[in-house]
């Protein structure tokens, strides 16, 4: 994604969420500095190798994710699927003994689960934004060889694929490398947040208003993305009961 194309989309998100663009830039510079000794080229090559011409399952941390993973395990091609976890979704994948190939994270999920999944062979893309600089300082040095991502003008170590939340950013990353097909799992876009989103929650919980707005933005970004690219996409439907959605 070229910055000139993404910039107006980002500026609209800044307006809607009242974000601090200066802090977003500072987070990008911090991430760039911490990753300065990691050569991104082999990691970018590995990223493309894992995605190109494959069926890729992008996992959001919505309440439906557990049922979706169980359903996917029944497919005859399950072993050939590539699983991409949006942040806290890594916790459910670990619980279900489902191999995660790629993590897209702003470090809101369970740190131990993120690190374990990387040690198990997942390629991590760590995102920098104005609200997670403390986590970047604390966690990135211990995660090993990871890629950096940004939502502002990119640098030589923080790349701009597009997307804003972990889930829709994962979609932008994946579609950049020509998968055969994309399946979206656990992308509920509703008013209930999956317990895997935050390590402090033991049950699914009602989304705060700001989270609802972020999910609306994510849904818009994913919709416009797949309208633009020529990649088949299947969205697995929410399995929440009506009383859970209220």
Helices and strands as residue ranges (DSSP letters): H 3-17, H 21-34, H 40-51, E 55-59, H 65-72, G 78-80, E 82-86, H 89-95, E 102-105, H 111-119, E 123-128, H 133-139, G 140-142, E 147-150, E 158-159, H 166-175, E 181-185, E 192-193, G 195-197, E 205-206, H 209-228, E 232-235, H 242-245
